[in-house]
Amino acid sequence: SNPMRALARRGAADRPPVHGAARMCASEASEPASTEAVSAFQSFSNGFSTLFPVWTVLVALLGLYRPALLAAIPTSTFTGLLGILMLSMGITLSIDDFKRVLQRPGVMVLGFLGCYVMMPLLALGLSNLLGLSSALTAGMVLVGSVNGGQASNLCAYIAKGDVALSVMMTTVTTIGAIFLTPLISKLLLGTLVPVDAVGVAISTIQVVLVPIVLGMLANAKFPKVTKSIEPFSPIVGVLATCVLVGSAVAQCSAPILAAGGTLQAAAALLHIIGGAIAYFGLKNFYSETTCRTVAIETSMKSSAFGYLLAKLHFADFLVRVPAAVSVVWMALVGSTLAVVFRALPTAKE
């Protein structure tokens, strides 16, 4: 009877306890419900992101006509919002993404040249072509010779581009701004625009590197958690970007409204043509994903930084107007590119 008892015992051990089985059934039943909720939220997130250009226009109009609502945002909040924007991108990335990007330095070099050679020259050419005054031309060149904007990373994400490449390009051009923005201003304008190298470096570490690294660490250590909050990323990013755009516009609403149609055209064309040249120029040599990313990265400049430099280093008020106008066009062109690219299939699809 001993073997029989042992068998009975083993059978009992093999059988899951009743409450465990019941719990399993309950969790299986709740799983489709939670999956449905997630997919419903994902489609809301996609829809919200697709309307990015609309939100940009609305918040820019608010900044223009009701500046008091947005102009009071302190610089610390501005920095915090940029940090949140970068953190929301960081959780979508891994170390491998960056390793992959570093294996293709050629793209990085081309993006860098687009940022610091093509865009300043394009800004100068458009200004001369459209007959802008010397002060407005200086402002246009300054916009052309600043680094890529942080919102480009969000636009690359929405566009199904290469976010790691976008982050690397933004970081490299931001560090490059320390040396190249003053150099280009001197070469093309004959004016020395001192850039606070230490300030830019510290801001880059605070606003770009730390949030990205924190996001990536969270992604590596808690992949399930980051996967479940990833649908929130674009929403958080879009909201942060809208507040940043609105605030920058509100701070210089008067000069934007006073700026004539010619300056509006020059600023719009700078961002549109820059993006188009980057996209079609790389089309035969790189993947669709890479072309999208470089186009967005080239088109979107850190116009708010340009505005700050113009404010600090040029006595003529008019020099800061192109940067102010550019804030609107940069965000509008970038968000439109993101949404258009998102609708187009990539080769993989």
C-alpha positions in Angstrom: 0.0 0.0 0.0 3.0 2.3 0.4 3.6 2.7 -3.3 -0.1 3.4 -3.8 0.0 6.1 -1.1 3.1 7.7 -2.7 1.3 7.7 -6.1 -1.8 9.3 -4.5 0.4 11.9 -2.9 2.3 12.7 -6.1 -1.0 13.0 -8.0 -2.3 15.4 -5.4 1.0 17.4 -5.7 0.7 17.5 -9.5 -2.8 18.9 -9.4 -3.0 22.7 -9.1 -4.9 23.8 -6.0 -8.5 24.8 -6.8 -8.1 28.4 -5.9 -5.0 28.6 -8.1 -6.9 27.2 -11.1 -9.7 29.6 -10.4 -7.3 32.5 -10.3 -5.6 31.4 -13.5 -9.1 31.4 -15.2 -9.9 34.8 -13.8 -6.6 36.3 -15.0 -7.0 34.7 -18.4 -10.4 36.3 -18.6 -9.2 39.7 -17.5 -6.2 39.6 -20.0 -8.3 40.2 -23.1 -10.0 43.1 -21.4 -6.7 44.7 -20.4 -5.3 44.1 -23.9 -8.4 45.8 -25.3 -7.9 48.8 -23.0 -4.3 49.1 -24.0 -5.0 48.8 -27.8 -7.9 51.4 -27.4 -5.4 53.7 -25.6 -2.8 53.0 -28.3 -5.2 54.1 -31.0 -6.1 57.2 -29.0 -2.4 58.0 -28.7 -1.8 57.5 -32.4 -4.8 59.7 -33.2 -3.6 62.4 -30.8 -0.1 62.3 -32.3 -1.5 62.5 -35.9 -3.1 65.8 -35.0 0.3 67.2 -33.8 0.4 69.9 -36.5 -3.1 71.0 -35.5 -2.1 71.3 -31.8 1.0 73.2 -32.9 -1.1 75.8 -34.9 -3.6 76.2 -32.0 -0.9 76.7 -29.4 1.0 79.1 -31.6 -2.2 81.2 -32.2 -2.8 81.2 -28.4 0.8 82.4 -27.9 0.4 85.1 -30.5 -3.0 86.5 -29.5 -3.1 85.7 -25.8 0.6 85.9 -24.9 0.0 86.6 -21.2 -1.2 83.0 -20.8 2.0 81.4 -21.9 4.8 84.1 -21.6 5.0 83.8 -17.9 6.4 80.2 -18.0 9.8 80.4 -16.1 13.0 79.1 -17.6 13.2 76.3 -15.1 9.8 74.9 -16.3 11.1 75.3 -19.9 14.2 73.1 -19.0 12.0 70.7 -17.1 9.6 70.2 -20.1 12.5 69.6 -22.4 13.8 67.0 -19.9 10.4 65.3 -19.8 10.3 65.3 -23.6 13.6 63.6 -23.7 12.7 61.1 -21.0 9.6 60.1 -22.9 11.9 59.3 -25.8 14.5 57.6 -23.7 12.1 54.8 -22.5 11.6 53.8 -26.2 15.4 53.2 -26.7 18.0 50.6 -25.8 21.8 50.5 -25.8 21.7 48.4 -28.9 19.9 51.2 -30.8 22.9 53.5 -30.2 25.4 50.8 -31.0 23.6 50.3 -34.3 23.8 54.1 -35.0 27.5 54.3 -34.2 28.2 51.7 -36.8 27.1 54.2 -39.5 29.1 57.3 -38.8 28.6 58.5 -42.5 24.9 59.4 -41.8 26.0 61.4 -38.7 28.5 63.3 -40.8 26.0 64.1 -43.5 23.5 65.3 -40.9 26.1 67.5 -39.3 27.0 69.1 -42.6 23.3 69.6 -43.4 23.0 71.4 -40.1 26.1 73.6 -40.2 26.9 74.1 -43.9 23.7 73.7 -45.9 21.2 75.4 -43.6 23.2 78.6 -42.8 23.9 79.0 -46.6 20.3 78.3 -47.4 19.2 80.9 -44.9 21.6 83.5 -46.4 20.5 82.7 -49.9 16.8 82.9 -49.1 17.3 86.2 -47.3 19.2 87.7 -50.3 16.7 86.3 -52.7 13.8 87.8 -50.8 15.5 91.1 -50.2 15.4 91.0 -46.4 17.1 93.8 -44.4 20.6 93.2 -43.0 19.2 92.8 -39.4 16.6 90.2 -40.6 19.3 88.5 -42.7 21.5 88.2 -39.6 18.6 86.7 -37.7 17.9 84.2 -40.5 21.6 83.1 -40.6 21.6 82.7 -36.9 18.6 80.3 -37.1 20.4 78.5 -39.9 23.5 78.0 -37.8 22.1 76.8 -34.5 21.8 73.1 -33.5 18.9 70.7 -34.2 15.9 71.1 -32.0 14.9 68.6 -29.3 11.4 68.2 -30.6 12.9 66.5 -33.7 13.3 63.3 -31.6 9.6 63.2 -30.9 8.8 63.9 -34.6 11.2 61.1 -35.6 9.3 58.8 -33.2 5.9 59.7 -34.7 7.3 59.4 -38.2 8.5 55.8 -37.5 12.0 57.0 -38.1 15.2 56.0 -36.2 14.9 57.7 -32.8 18.3 56.7 -31.6 19.9 58.3 -34.8 17.7 61.4 -34.2 18.9 61.7 -30.5 22.6 61.2 -31.5 22.3 63.8 -34.2 20.6 66.3 -31.9 23.3 65.7 -29.2 26.2 66.0 -31.7 24.8 69.2 -33.3 24.1 70.7 -29.8 27.7 70.1 -28.8 28.8 71.4 -32.2 26.9 74.6 -31.5 29.4 75.6 -28.9 32.1 76.1 -31.6 30.2 76.3 -34.9 27.4 78.8 -34.2 30.0 81.5 -33.3 32.2 80.5 -36.2 29.5 80.6 -38.8 28.1 83.9 -37.5 31.6 85.4 -37.8 32.2 84.0 -41.3 28.7 84.9 -42.8 27.8 88.0 -40.7 31.1 89.3 -39.6 29.7 89.5 -36.1 31.1 87.5 -33.2 28.3 85.8 -31.4 29.8 84.5 -28.2 28.2 81.2 -27.1 28.4 80.3 -23.5 30.2 77.0 -24.0 30.0 75.8 -20.4 26.3 76.8 -20.3 25.5 74.9 -23.5 27.4 71.8 -22.4 25.6 71.8 -19.0 22.2 72.3 -20.6 22.9 69.4 -23.0 23.8 67.1 -20.2 20.7 68.2 -18.1 18.2 68.3 -20.9 19.3 65.6 -23.3 21.8 63.1 -21.9 20.5 62.6 -18.3 16.8 62.0 -19.3 17.7 59.8 -22.2 20.0 57.6 -20.0 17.4 57.4 -17.2 14.7 56.4 -19.8 17.0 53.8 -21.3 17.9 52.4 -17.8 14.2 52.1 -17.0 13.7 50.3 -20.3 16.5 47.9 -19.5 15.6 47.2 -15.9 11.7 47.3 -16.1 10.9 46.4 -19.7 7.3 45.4 -18.9 6.6 48.7 -17.1 8.1 50.8 -19.9 6.3 48.8 -22.5 3.0 49.5 -20.8 3.7 53.3 -20.5 5.2 53.6 -24.0 1.8 54.6 -25.5 1.9 57.7 -23.2 5.3 58.8 -24.7 4.0 60.6 -27.8 1.2 62.2 -25.8 3.6 63.5 -23.2 6.0 64.6 -25.9 3.4 66.4 -27.9 2.0 68.2 -24.9 5.5 69.3 -23.7 6.4 70.4 -27.2 3.2 72.4 -27.5 3.9 74.3 -24.3 7.4 75.0 -25.4 6.3 76.3 -28.8 3.5 78.4 -27.2 5.8 79.9 -24.6 8.5 80.8 -27.2 5.9 82.4 -29.5 4.3 84.3 -26.6 7.6 85.8 -25.6 7.9 87.5 -29.0 4.3 87.7 -30.2 4.6 91.4 -31.1 7.5 91.0 -33.5 6.0 87.9 -35.1 2.7 89.7 -35.7 4.7 92.7 -37.1 6.9 90.6 -39.3 5.8 90.9 -42.9 4.8 88.1 -45.2 8.3 88.1 -46.8 10.0 87.1 -43.5 7.2 84.5 -42.9 8.0 83.0 -46.3 11.7 83.0 -45.8 11.4 81.2 -42.4 8.9 78.7 -43.8 11.0 78.0 -46.9 14.2 77.5 -44.8 12.6 74.6 -42.9 10.7 73.1 -45.9 13.6 73.3 -48.4 16.1 72.1 -45.8 14.0 69.0 -45.0 13.4 68.3 -48.7 17.0 68.5 -49.7 18.0 66.1 -46.9 15.3 63.6 -47.7 15.7 63.5 -51.5 19.5 63.9 -51.3 19.9 60.7 -49.3 17.0 58.7 -50.9 19.3 56.7 -53.2 21.9 55.8 -50.6 20.0 55.2 -47.3 16.9 53.4 -46.0 13.6 55.1 -45.9 13.8 55.2 -42.1 17.1 56.9 -42.2 16.1 59.5 -44.8 13.0 60.4 -42.8 15.1 60.9 -39.7 17.7 63.1 -41.3 15.1 65.1 -43.1 13.3 65.9 -39.8 16.6 66.5 -38.0 17.8 68.9 -40.7 14.5 70.8 -41.0 14.0 71.3 -37.3 16.3 73.8 -35.7 16.6 74.9 -32.1 15.0 78.2 -33.0 14.4 79.1 -29.3 18.1 78.9 -28.7 18.6 81.2 -31.8 16.2 83.6 -30.2 18.1 83.6 -27.0 21.4 84.2 -28.8 19.9 87.1 -30.8 18.5 88.6 -27.6 21.8 88.4 -25.8 24.3 89.3 -28.5 22.7 91.6 -31.0 21.7 95.2 -30.1 19.2 95.4 -33.0 15.8 94.0 -31.9 15.0 93.0 -35.4 17.7 90.3 -35.4 15.6 88.2 -33.0 12.4 88.3 -35.1 13.4 85.6 -37.6 14.1 83.2 -34.7 10.7 84.0 -33.2 9.0 83.4 -36.6 11.1 80.3 -37.1 9.9 78.7 -33.8 6.4 78.5 -35.3 7.5 77.3 -38.8 10.0 74.8 -37.4 7.4 73.1 -35.2 4.8 73.2 -37.9 7.0 71.8 -40.7 8.5 69.2 -38.4 5.2 68.0 -37.0 3.7 67.9 -40.6 6.6 65.9 -41.9 6.2 63.5 -39.0 2.6 62.9 -39.7 3.0 62.6 -43.5 5.9 60.2 -43.1 3.9 58.1 -40.6 1.1 57.7 -43.2 3.6 56.5 -45.8 4.8 52.9 -45.6 8.5 52.1 -44.9 10.2 49.3 -46.8 9.7 46.9 -43.9 5.9 47.2 -44.1 
